Amino acid sequence: MSHPTIDAVRQSMLAEPGKPFDLSKHNTGDRSLFPDKKEARVQLRKDAAVIDELQDKLYANGDRALLVVLQGMDTSGKSGVIRNVFALTSPLGLQVEAFKAPSKTELAHDYLWRIHEAVPRKGRIGIFDRSHYEDVLVVKVRNFASPEAIEERYEQINNFEKHLTENGVTILKFMLNVGYEEQGARLTERITEEHKLWKFNPSDLEDRQLWPEFMEAYETMVQRCSTEHAPWHIVPADSRTRRNAMIARVVRGTLEDMNLSWPNPGNKLEDFDFS
């Protein structure tokens, strides 16, 4: 069975910059690109191996970085993406940051301060489990900042990301689009399955009660912040395996687009004495 091309997967998820965006038109259970779950798993493994090889070259060159932003409602699978897409990647070349509620020190700075500090060093792949977009999502829905402040942040975020891309950081942004019913099933798993009990947080149910408000906030986020330099990809997340496979295809393709090669510092065997 043939697998979908990288371009096909990328195009299926892309929220085109400058175009109207309607989140309701994105099917959270779409399986059209990977009808067969086993085939999706096979392709995921292949792409994970190539990502590892390409990351080695990225690390060896040390002049560029890749930032992968994962944003989604609770249970959408951010940690699952990290665990599977980068399962074969050397930890030496990865920087993973899971953003929680800001600390007192972080609150004493502007909201992007802690984000900039976590941007991956050149030569590495950085992964954000949640991100600066929390400041136009949960902060917006729960009224932790004024509407005027939220409105200013969209352009501020776009400018921040443009600054990063102009300084050697390629940005991949994935919204893990999980459905309401699927989220309910996964939250139930967290309170009924022993190995998932630790994940359950009653506050997740509070956010679930605000589902319409969160979906509106996500839609605005994508509409305002899917740019040419850092577009959003909307990932159908009801199927864990297919979600991972689709993201792996795009990560692999982005690294391949960098045309990475092994650096040659010019050393020659005859110039050194190994006796």
C-alpha positions in Angstrom: 0.0 0.0 0.0 1.4 3.4 -1.0 1.8 6.1 1.7 0.7 9.7 1.3 3.4 12.0 0.1 4.8 14.6 2.5 3.3 17.4 0.3 -0.1 15.8 0.4 -0.1 15.5 4.2 1.3 19.1 4.6 -1.4 20.5 2.3 -4.2 18.6 4.0 -3.4 20.2 7.3 -2.2 23.7 6.3 -4.2 26.7 7.4 -3.4 28.9 4.4 -2.1 32.3 5.5 -4.4 35.2 4.7 -7.3 32.9 3.9 -10.5 32.7 6.0 -10.4 29.9 8.5 -13.3 27.8 9.9 -12.2 25.3 12.5 -15.6 23.4 12.2 -14.7 22.3 8.7 -11.7 20.3 10.0 -12.8 16.8 10.7 -11.1 15.6 14.0 -11.5 12.0 12.9 -10.3 12.3 9.3 -8.6 9.0 8.3 -8.4 9.6 4.5 -4.6 9.9 4.3 -4.0 6.8 6.4 -7.0 4.5 6.1 -5.0 1.6 7.5 -3.8 2.0 11.0 -1.0 -0.5 10.7 0.3 1.2 7.6 0.3 4.5 9.5 2.4 2.9 12.2 4.9 1.5 9.6 5.3 5.0 8.0 5.7 6.6 11.4 8.5 4.3 12.2 10.3 5.0 8.9 9.9 8.7 9.2 11.1 8.7 12.9 14.3 7.0 11.7 14.9 9.6 9.0 14.2 12.4 11.5 16.9 11.0 13.6 19.4 10.9 10.7 18.6 14.5 9.7 18.8 15.8 13.2 22.3 14.4 13.5 23.2 16.6 10.4 21.4 19.6 11.9 23.4 19.1 15.1 26.7 18.7 13.3 26.2 21.9 11.3 25.1 24.0 14.3 23.8 26.9 12.3 20.0 26.4 12.3 17.3 25.1 14.6 13.8 23.7 14.3 11.1 24.6 16.7 8.0 22.4 16.8 5.0 24.0 18.6 2.3 21.6 19.8 -0.9 23.2 20.9 -4.3 21.5 21.7 -6.9 20.9 24.3 -6.2 18.5 27.2 -5.9 14.9 26.0 -5.2 15.9 22.4 -1.9 14.1 22.6 1.0 16.5 22.9 3.2 14.2 24.9 2.2 11.3 22.7 3.5 13.1 19.6 6.8 13.8 21.3 7.1 10.2 22.5 6.4 8.7 19.1 7.6 11.2 16.4 10.9 11.7 18.1 11.2 8.1 19.5 14.4 7.4 17.7 16.0 10.9 17.9 19.0 11.3 20.1 18.2 13.3 23.3 21.4 15.3 22.8 19.7 17.0 19.9 16.3 17.7 21.5 15.1 20.4 23.8 11.6 19.8 25.2 9.8 22.5 27.1 6.4 21.8 28.8 4.9 25.2 29.7 2.8 25.3 32.8 1.2 28.2 34.6 3.8 31.0 34.8 5.8 31.4 38.0 6.1 34.6 40.0 9.4 35.3 38.3 7.9 34.8 34.8 4.9 36.9 35.6 7.3 39.7 36.6 8.4 39.8 32.9 6.5 40.2 29.7 4.6 37.0 28.6 7.1 36.2 25.8 10.2 36.3 28.1 10.0 32.7 29.2 9.3 31.6 25.6 12.3 33.3 24.1 14.5 31.8 26.8 13.3 28.3 25.8 13.8 28.6 22.0 16.2 25.8 20.9 19.8 26.4 20.4 21.2 26.2 16.9 21.7 22.6 15.9 18.8 21.3 17.9 15.1 20.5 17.6 13.0 22.3 20.2 9.6 21.0 21.1 7.0 23.2 22.9 4.3 21.2 24.8 1.9 24.2 25.0 3.5 27.5 24.1 3.1 31.3 23.9 -0.3 30.7 22.4 -1.7 29.9 25.9 -1.7 33.7 26.2 -4.4 34.0 23.5 -6.2 30.8 24.5 -6.6 30.1 28.2 -5.7 33.6 29.1 -8.4 34.9 26.7 -11.1 32.4 27.6 -10.6 32.8 31.4 -10.3 36.6 31.2 -6.8 36.7 32.8 -6.0 39.7 30.6 -8.1 42.5 29.1 -9.5 42.1 25.5 -7.3 45.0 24.5 -4.1 43.2 25.7 -5.2 40.0 24.0 -5.8 41.9 20.7 -2.3 43.3 20.8 -0.7 39.9 21.3 -1.5 38.4 17.9 0.7 40.9 16.1 3.3 40.6 18.9 3.5 36.9 18.4 3.7 37.1 14.7 6.6 39.6 15.0 8.3 37.4 17.6 8.1 34.4 15.3 9.3 36.4 12.3 12.3 37.5 14.3 13.1 33.8 15.1 12.8 32.7 11.5 15.0 35.5 10.3 17.6 34.3 12.8 17.9 30.7 11.8 14.9 29.1 13.5 12.4 27.2 11.4 9.0 27.0 13.0 6.4 24.2 12.7 3.1 24.8 14.5 0.6 22.0 15.0 -2.9 22.4 16.5 -3.9 18.9 17.7 -7.6 19.0 16.8 -9.4 16.5 19.1 -13.1 16.1 19.1 -15.4 16.8 22.0 -16.6 13.2 22.3 -13.1 11.8 21.9 -11.8 14.1 24.6 -14.6 12.8 26.9 -13.5 9.3 26.3 -9.9 10.1 27.0 -10.7 12.0 30.2 -12.6 8.9 31.4 -9.6 6.8 30.7 -7.6 9.0 33.0 -9.8 8.3 36.0 -10.4 4.6 35.3 -7.0 3.2 34.1 -4.4 2.8 36.7 -1.4 3.9 34.6 -3.2 7.1 33.7 -4.7 8.1 37.1 -1.8 10.5 37.7 -2.8 12.5 34.6 -6.3 13.4 35.7 -6.8 17.0 36.8 -10.3 18.2 37.8 -9.5 21.5 36.2 -9.5 19.7 32.8 -13.3 19.4 33.3 -13.6 23.1 33.9 -12.0 23.8 30.5 -14.3 21.2 29.0 -17.3 23.2 30.1 -15.9 26.1 28.1 -15.4 24.1 24.9 -17.3 26.5 22.6 -15.2 29.4 24.0 -12.0 27.5 23.5 -12.9 26.5 19.9 -13.6 30.2 19.1 -10.3 31.2 20.6 -8.4 28.5 18.6 -10.1 29.6 15.4 -9.1 33.2 16.0 -5.6 32.1 16.9 -5.1 30.3 13.6 -6.8 33.0 11.6 -4.6 35.7 13.0 -1.3 33.8 13.4 -1.0 31.4 10.4 1.6 33.3 8.5 3.9 32.7 5.6 6.9 32.4 7.9 5.1 30.2 10.5 1.8 28.7 9.3 -0.5 26.6 11.4 -1.2 22.9 10.6 -4.5 21.5 11.8 -4.0 17.9 12.8 -7.0 15.5 13.1 -6.2 14.0 16.5 -9.0 11.5 17.3 -6.7 8.7 16.1 -3.4 8.7 18.0 -1.5 6.7 15.5 -2.6 8.7 12.4 -2.0 11.9 14.3 1.6 10.9 15.0 2.1 9.6 11.4 0.9 12.9 9.9 3.1 15.1 12.1 6.1 12.9 11.4 5.7 13.3 7.7 5.7 17.0 8.0 8.7 17.2 10.4 10.6 14.9 8.1 9.8 17.0 5.1 10.8 20.2 6.8 14.2 18.8 7.8 14.6 17.5 4.2 13.8 21.0 2.9 16.8 22.3 4.8 19.1 20.4 2.4 21.3 19.3 5.3 24.7 17.7 4.6 27.6 16.7 6.7 30.0 19.6 7.3 33.6 19.1 6.2 36.1 21.1 8.2 38.9 20.2 5.8 40.9 17.7 7.9 42.9 15.2 6.0 44.4 11.9 7.2 47.9 12.7 6.0 48.0 15.8 8.1 47.9 14.0 11.4 50.0 11.3 13.1 48.0 8.6 14.7 51.0 6.4 15.6 
